[in-house]
Amino acid sequence: MSGQDVVVRALLIFFVELCALRRAPQDLPASEILLWIALLADLFAGLLVGVTAGISGWTSLLQGIVEIALMLATLYLALSVMKLPGRFLQAGTALLGSGALLGLLALMPLSFNPTGSQETNLAALGALLLLGLVVWGVVVTGHILRHTFGISLGQGSAIAIAFEIAAITLVTGLFGGA
């Protein structure tokens, strides 16, 4: 195994453990390069999710850019207000990396066509699995925010829900129901 393979494997294991609530964002190195890699991975995963859900590639890409920009700007602003700007790289990387991993996991249930016009048992299973991933994504984001801001998991999850509602409202307003 090459050195790069070891690093990629270690990062993948880290994000799996983060999504299992066994690791915290402060366990990541504070690295701009790692933030950019996680950003590109999240953008790519979002593009795949959008296309799998039947949204055009360009629309999916633009939605992903808007959502990521909103998330990172909100995180940076909140950390600045709380006088914790040094936590931005690790928290942003954790949010982006976990978002990429959960987005890739969403591809399977999305392939069951839960957003399609035909109601089937497979589509219902896909919708149920997607709902489970959305709920788990809120918990994972709450976990990251808990460690980033020193708050409870419930508070972090409530912030995650509020952010999701704001992001969906913004994206829907900009791109319609696409």
C-alpha positions as CSV (number, residue, x, y, z in Angstrom):
1,M,0.0,0.0,0.0
2,S,1.3,3.4,-0.9
3,G,1.5,6.4,1.5
4,Q,-1.5,8.0,-0.3
5,D,-3.6,4.9,0.0
6,V,-2.9,4.8,3.8
7,V,-3.9,8.4,4.2
8,V,-7.1,8.0,2.1
9,R,-8.0,4.8,4.1
10,A,-7.4,6.6,7.4
11,L,-9.6,9.5,6.3
12,L,-12.4,7.2,5.1
13,I,-12.2,5.3,8.4
14,F,-12.3,8.7,10.3
15,F,-15.4,9.9,8.5
16,V,-17.2,6.5,9.1
17,E,-16.3,6.7,12.8
18,L,-17.4,10.4,12.9
19,C,-20.8,9.4,11.4
20,A,-21.0,6.6,14.0
21,L,-20.4,9.4,16.7
22,R,-17.2,7.7,17.8
23,R,-14.9,10.5,16.7
24,A,-15.0,14.3,17.0
25,P,-14.1,17.1,14.6
26,Q,-11.1,18.1,16.8
27,D,-9.6,14.7,16.0
28,L,-9.0,15.9,12.4
29,P,-5.9,17.9,11.5
30,A,-6.6,21.6,10.9
31,S,-5.8,21.6,7.2
32,E,-6.9,23.8,4.4
33,I,-6.0,21.1,1.9
34,L,-8.2,18.6,3.7
35,L,-11.0,21.1,3.9
36,W,-10.9,21.5,0.1
37,I,-10.7,17.8,-0.5
38,A,-13.8,17.3,1.7
39,L,-15.5,20.2,-0.1
40,L,-14.9,18.6,-3.5
41,A,-16.1,15.2,-2.2
42,D,-19.3,16.7,-0.8
43,L,-19.9,18.6,-4.0
44,F,-19.4,15.5,-6.1
45,A,-21.6,13.4,-3.8
46,G,-24.3,16.1,-4.0
47,L,-24.0,16.1,-7.8
48,L,-24.5,12.3,-7.8
49,V,-27.4,12.5,-5.4
50,G,-29.1,15.2,-7.5
51,V,-28.6,13.3,-10.8
52,T,-29.8,10.1,-9.3
53,A,-32.9,11.9,-8.0
54,G,-33.6,13.1,-11.6
55,I,-32.2,16.7,-11.3
56,S,-30.0,18.0,-14.1
57,G,-26.3,18.0,-13.5
58,W,-25.9,21.8,-13.6
59,T,-28.8,22.4,-11.3
60,S,-27.5,19.8,-8.8
61,L,-24.0,21.4,-9.0
62,L,-25.4,24.9,-8.4
63,Q,-27.6,23.7,-5.5
64,G,-24.6,22.0,-4.0
65,I,-22.5,25.1,-4.3
66,V,-25.2,27.3,-2.7
67,E,-25.8,24.8,0.2
68,I,-22.0,24.4,0.9
69,A,-21.4,28.2,0.7
70,L,-24.4,28.8,3.1
71,M,-23.1,26.2,5.5
72,L,-19.5,27.3,5.6
73,A,-20.5,31.0,5.8
74,T,-22.9,30.3,8.7
75,L,-20.3,28.2,10.5
76,Y,-17.6,30.8,10.1
77,L,-19.9,33.6,11.3
78,A,-21.1,31.6,14.3
79,L,-17.5,30.7,15.2
80,S,-16.4,34.3,14.8
81,V,-19.2,35.5,17.0
82,M,-18.4,32.9,19.7
83,K,-14.7,33.9,19.4
84,L,-13.7,30.4,18.2
85,P,-12.5,31.0,14.6
86,G,-9.6,28.5,15.1
87,R,-12.2,25.6,15.0
88,F,-13.4,26.5,11.5
89,L,-11.1,24.2,9.5
90,Q,-11.8,21.1,11.6
91,A,-15.5,21.7,11.9
92,G,-16.0,22.6,8.3
93,T,-14.0,19.5,7.2
94,A,-16.0,17.3,9.5
95,L,-19.3,18.7,8.2
96,L,-18.3,18.4,4.5
97,G,-16.7,15.0,4.9
98,S,-19.7,13.5,6.8
99,G,-22.0,15.1,4.3
100,A,-20.1,13.5,1.4
101,L,-20.2,10.1,3.1
102,L,-23.9,10.3,3.9
103,G,-24.7,11.6,0.4
104,L,-22.9,8.5,-1.1
105,L,-24.9,6.3,1.2
106,A,-28.1,7.9,-0.1
107,L,-27.4,6.8,-3.7
108,M,-28.7,3.3,-3.0
109,P,-32.2,4.2,-1.6
110,L,-32.4,7.0,-4.3
111,S,-32.0,4.4,-6.9
112,F,-35.2,2.8,-5.7
113,N,-36.9,5.8,-7.2
114,P,-38.7,7.1,-4.0
115,T,-39.2,10.5,-5.6
116,G,-40.8,9.0,-8.8
117,S,-44.4,9.1,-9.8
118,Q,-45.0,5.3,-9.3
119,E,-45.7,4.0,-5.9
120,T,-44.0,0.6,-5.4
121,N,-42.8,-1.3,-2.4
122,L,-39.2,-0.6,-3.5
123,A,-39.9,3.1,-3.7
124,A,-41.5,3.1,-0.3
125,L,-38.4,1.3,1.1
126,G,-36.2,3.8,-0.6
127,A,-38.2,6.7,1.0
128,L,-37.9,5.1,4.4
129,L,-34.2,4.6,4.1
130,L,-33.8,8.2,2.9
131,L,-35.7,9.4,5.9
132,G,-33.5,7.4,8.1
133,L,-30.4,8.9,6.5
134,V,-31.8,12.4,6.9
135,V,-32.5,11.9,10.6
136,W,-29.0,10.4,11.0
137,G,-27.5,13.3,9.2
138,V,-29.1,15.7,11.6
139,V,-27.7,13.6,14.5
140,V,-24.2,13.6,13.0
141,T,-24.3,17.4,12.4
142,G,-25.6,17.8,16.0
143,H,-22.6,15.7,17.1
144,I,-20.2,17.9,15.2
145,L,-21.7,21.1,16.5
146,R,-21.7,19.7,20.0
147,H,-18.0,19.3,19.9
148,T,-17.4,22.5,18.0
149,F,-19.4,24.9,20.2
150,G,-19.4,23.0,23.5
151,I,-23.2,22.5,23.5
152,S,-25.4,19.4,24.0
153,L,-26.3,16.9,21.3
154,G,-29.9,18.1,21.4
155,Q,-28.9,21.7,20.9
156,G,-26.6,20.8,18.1
157,S,-29.4,18.7,16.4
158,A,-31.9,21.5,16.8
159,I,-29.4,23.9,15.1
160,A,-28.9,21.3,12.4
161,I,-32.7,21.1,11.8
162,A,-33.0,24.9,11.7
163,F,-30.2,25.1,9.2
164,E,-31.7,22.4,7.0
165,I,-35.0,24.2,6.9
166,A,-33.2,27.5,6.0
167,A,-31.1,25.8,3.4
168,I,-34.1,24.0,1.8
169,T,-36.0,27.2,1.8
170,L,-33.2,29.1,0.1
171,V,-32.4,26.4,-2.5
172,T,-36.1,26.0,-3.3
173,G,-36.5,29.8,-3.6
174,L,-33.5,30.0,-5.9
175,F,-34.1,26.9,-8.0
176,G,-37.8,26.1,-7.6
177,G,-38.9,22.7,-6.8
178,A,-36.1,21.1,-8.7
